């Protein structure tokens, strides 16, 4: 079983469109959408959900009013300004304390130091994850809740679910659509994979972010290749990217010309491979054949 991750240093490089096309071409695979903060691969693949599970990514503090002595200690020590107080409405001169769930980071300091033991730490539903079927086969994906954290943990969870599924049903490939950037969810998406495909574009930000994400894959010693999307929009920058990639000691495995079929296919909820058999589709097929060779040869 091999794992291939498609990532990018920035958004808008065609990463998800490429992942969808590779899903259309690859055989005997499981697709994983690890961009849990802004998942969109499901829009193209239209999965039918078979299993839905709650993701508990953190805890939130709540004050049990009947036990609270209104000492104010929690408000004084909260580093996130999540504890608020207001005068009691029952006619006494006391204060009533409550915790804003949106501001609470779940650190548990208030619960630890509350002299009355009036603060409880409760599991917080941070998102959902899904086991699904698509027209291209199994898919594991997730949705992180608004303003929730621990996206890296959620990515690790769905990758482990995909591995278990692949081992149980003897799938040969796990195809990962990773998030953009170099943060925690990206690290969780690529750790331990067999090959990373970096999608980039011929812009200054594309070049800069390519260098950053390559530093990340180098740090984890992950075999890496590059595809330049929309290469013909700026041939000078494309040449500079190719030189930079060569100096990095890795290969530019593919170049895809600018083509409106990427957008047109997504509007129709189709991969480029399904939508058109034109130049871009042929370039992606050539890229996939090269990727298969890299995966089969365990190229360093």
C-alpha positions in Angstrom: 0.0 0.0 0.0 1.3 3.4 -1.0 0.3 6.9 0.1 0.4 9.9 -2.3 -0.3 13.4 -1.0 -1.2 16.4 -3.2 -0.4 19.7 -1.5 0.4 23.3 -2.3 2.1 26.2 -0.6 -0.8 28.4 -1.3 -4.5 28.1 -2.3 -5.7 28.4 -5.9 -3.0 26.3 -7.6 -5.4 23.6 -8.8 -4.6 21.1 -6.1 -8.1 19.8 -5.5 -8.8 19.7 -9.2 -5.6 17.6 -9.7 -6.6 15.3 -6.8 -10.0 14.7 -8.3 -8.4 13.9 -11.7 -5.9 11.5 -10.1 -8.9 9.9 -8.3 -10.5 9.3 -11.7 -7.3 7.7 -13.1 -6.0 5.7 -10.1 -7.3 2.1 -9.6 -7.9 0.3 -6.3 -7.5 3.3 -4.1 -9.0 5.2 -1.2 -9.3 9.0 -1.4 -8.8 11.2 1.7 -9.7 14.9 1.8 -7.4 16.2 4.5 -8.3 19.9 3.9 -10.7 19.7 6.9 -10.7 23.5 7.5 -12.1 24.1 4.0 -13.0 20.8 2.5 -14.2 21.0 -1.1 -13.2 17.7 -2.8 -16.6 16.3 -1.9 -18.2 18.9 -4.3 -16.6 17.1 -7.2 -16.8 13.5 -6.0 -20.3 13.8 -4.5 -19.8 11.1 -1.8 -22.6 9.0 -0.4 -22.0 9.0 3.4 -22.1 5.5 4.9 -20.7 6.3 8.4 -20.8 9.7 10.3 -18.9 10.2 13.5 -18.5 13.1 15.9 -14.9 14.5 16.4 -14.1 15.5 19.9 -11.2 17.8 19.5 -11.2 19.7 22.8 -13.1 20.5 26.0 -14.9 23.6 27.1 -15.3 24.8 30.7 -18.7 25.5 32.2 -19.6 26.9 35.6 -22.1 25.0 37.7 -23.9 28.0 39.2 -25.4 26.1 42.2 -21.8 25.3 43.4 -20.2 28.6 42.5 -19.2 30.8 45.5 -18.7 33.9 43.3 -15.2 34.3 44.5 -14.1 35.7 41.1 -10.9 33.6 40.9 -11.7 32.1 37.5 -12.2 35.5 36.0 -9.0 36.8 37.4 -6.8 33.9 36.1 -8.4 33.2 32.6 -5.8 34.1 30.0 -8.4 34.2 27.2 -10.9 36.6 28.8 -13.6 33.9 28.5 -15.0 34.3 32.0 -17.6 37.1 32.5 -19.6 38.3 35.4 -22.8 40.3 36.0 -24.8 41.3 39.0 -27.2 38.6 40.3 -30.8 39.1 39.3 -32.2 37.5 42.5 -31.9 40.7 44.6 -28.6 39.9 46.3 -25.4 41.9 46.0 -23.5 38.9 44.6 -22.2 38.3 41.1 -23.0 35.6 38.6 -20.2 34.1 36.5 -20.4 32.4 33.2 -17.9 31.2 30.5 -18.1 32.2 26.9 -17.7 29.0 25.0 -16.4 30.7 21.9 -13.6 32.3 23.8 -12.8 29.3 26.0 -9.7 27.4 24.8 -10.3 24.4 27.1 -7.0 24.8 29.0 -8.6 23.7 32.3 -6.8 26.3 34.5 -10.0 27.7 35.9 -11.3 24.2 36.8 -8.0 23.3 38.5 -7.9 26.4 40.6 -11.6 26.9 41.4 -11.8 26.6 45.2 -15.4 25.5 45.2 -14.9 22.8 42.4 -17.7 24.5 40.5 -16.2 24.3 37.0 -16.6 21.3 34.8 -14.7 20.4 31.7 -17.0 19.0 29.1 -16.2 17.3 25.7 -16.7 19.7 22.8 -17.9 18.5 19.4 -15.3 20.1 17.1 -16.4 18.5 13.9 -17.6 15.4 12.0 -15.8 12.8 10.0 -17.2 10.5 7.4 -16.7 7.2 5.6 -18.2 7.4 2.2 -18.5 5.9 -1.3 -18.0 7.8 -4.5 -18.1 6.9 -8.2 -14.3 6.5 -7.9 -14.5 4.3 -4.8 -14.1 4.8 -1.1 -13.5 8.3 0.4 -12.7 9.4 3.9 -13.3 13.1 4.7 -14.2 15.4 7.5 -15.6 18.8 8.4 -14.1 20.9 11.2 -16.5 23.2 13.0 -16.4 27.0 12.7 -13.7 28.5 14.8 -12.6 25.1 16.1 -9.0 24.0 16.5 -7.1 20.7 16.5 -7.4 20.3 12.7 -4.1 18.3 12.8 -5.7 15.8 15.1 -8.7 15.4 12.9 -6.4 14.9 9.8 -4.5 12.2 11.7 -7.7 10.5 12.6 -9.1 10.3 9.1 -5.8 9.2 7.7 -5.7 6.4 10.3 -9.3 5.4 9.3 -8.2 5.3 5.6 -5.2 3.1 6.5 -7.5 0.7 8.4 -10.0 0.6 5.5 -7.2 0.0 2.9 -5.6 -2.8 4.9 -8.9 -4.5 5.6 -10.1 -4.4 2.0 -6.7 -4.6 0.3 -6.5 -1.2 -1.5 -3.2 -0.4 -3.1 -3.2 3.4 -2.8 -4.3 6.1 -0.4 -4.7 9.4 -2.4 -4.6 12.4 -0.1 -5.9 15.9 -1.0 -4.0 18.0 1.5 -4.5 21.5 2.7 -2.5 24.5 1.5 0.3 26.1 3.5 2.8 24.6 5.9 0.9 24.5 9.2 -0.2 21.7 11.5 -2.8 20.1 9.2 -0.3 20.0 6.3 2.2 18.2 8.5 -0.4 15.7 9.7 -1.4 15.2 6.0 2.1 14.3 4.7 3.9 12.6 7.6 4.8 9.1 6.6 3.5 9.3 3.0 5.5 7.7 0.2 5.4 10.6 -2.2 4.3 14.3 -2.1 3.2 16.1 -5.3 3.5 19.9 -4.9 1.2 21.9 -7.1 2.5 25.4 -7.9 1.9 28.2 -10.4 4.1 30.8 -12.1 3.6 33.7 -9.8 6.0 35.2 -7.2 3.8 34.0 -4.4 3.7 30.5 -6.0 7.5 30.4 -6.1 7.9 31.6 -2.6 5.4 29.2 -1.1 6.8 26.3 -3.2 10.1 26.9 -1.5 8.5 26.9 2.0 6.5 23.7 1.4 9.6 22.0 -0.1 11.5 22.9 3.1 8.8 21.1 5.0 9.0 17.9 3.0 12.8 18.0 3.2 12.6 18.3 7.0 10.5 15.1 7.1 12.6 13.4 4.4 9.6 12.8 2.2 10.2 12.1 -1.6 8.8 15.1 -3.4 8.0 16.1 -7.0 6.4 19.2 -8.5 3.8 20.1 -11.1 3.5 23.6 -12.5 -0.1 24.5 -13.2 -1.0 27.3 -15.7 2.7 27.3 -16.7 2.1 29.2 -20.0 0.7 32.3 -18.2 4.3 33.4 -17.3 7.0 31.5 -19.1 9.8 33.5 -17.5 8.6 32.6 -14.0 8.0 29.0 -15.1 11.6 28.7 -16.1 12.7 30.2 -12.8 10.6 27.7 -10.9 12.1 24.8 -12.9 15.6 26.1 -12.1 14.6 26.4 -8.4 13.2 22.9 -8.3 16.3 21.5 -9.9 18.5 23.3 -7.3 16.3 21.7 -4.6 17.3 18.3 -5.9 13.8 17.3 -7.0 12.0 17.0 -10.3 9.3 18.9 -12.1 7.2 16.0 -13.1 4.5 17.8 -15.0 3.5 21.2 -16.5 -0.2 21.9 -17.2 -1.2 24.7 -19.5 -3.9 27.2 -18.5 -7.2 25.7 -19.5 -10.8 26.9 -18.7 -11.9 23.2 -18.6 -10.7 23.1 -15.0 -13.3 25.6 -14.0 -15.9 24.2 -16.4 -15.4 20.7 -15.0 -15.8 21.8 -11.4 -19.0 23.7 -12.3 -20.3 20.4 -13.6 -19.0 18.5 -10.5 -16.6 16.5 -12.7 -12.9 15.9 -12.8 -11.0 17.2 -15.8 -10.4 13.6 -16.9 -14.2 13.0 -17.0 -15.1 16.3 -18.6 -12.6 16.6 -21.4 -10.1 14.5 -23.4 -8.2 17.6 -24.4 -4.7 18.7 -23.9 -5.0 19.3 -20.1 -6.5 15.9 -19.7 -3.7 14.3 -21.6 -1.1 16.2 -19.6 -2.6 14.9 -16.4 -2.6 11.3 -17.7 1.1 11.6 -18.5 1.7 13.0 -15.0 -0.2 10.2 -13.4 1.9 7.6 -15.3 5.1 9.3 -14.0 3.7 9.3 -10.5 3.0 5.6 -10.7 6.6 5.0 -11.7 7.9 7.1 -8.8 5.6 5.2 -6.4 6.6 1.8 -7.7 10.3 2.5 -7.6 10.3 4.1 -4.2 12.3 7.0 -5.7 14.1 9.0 -2.9 
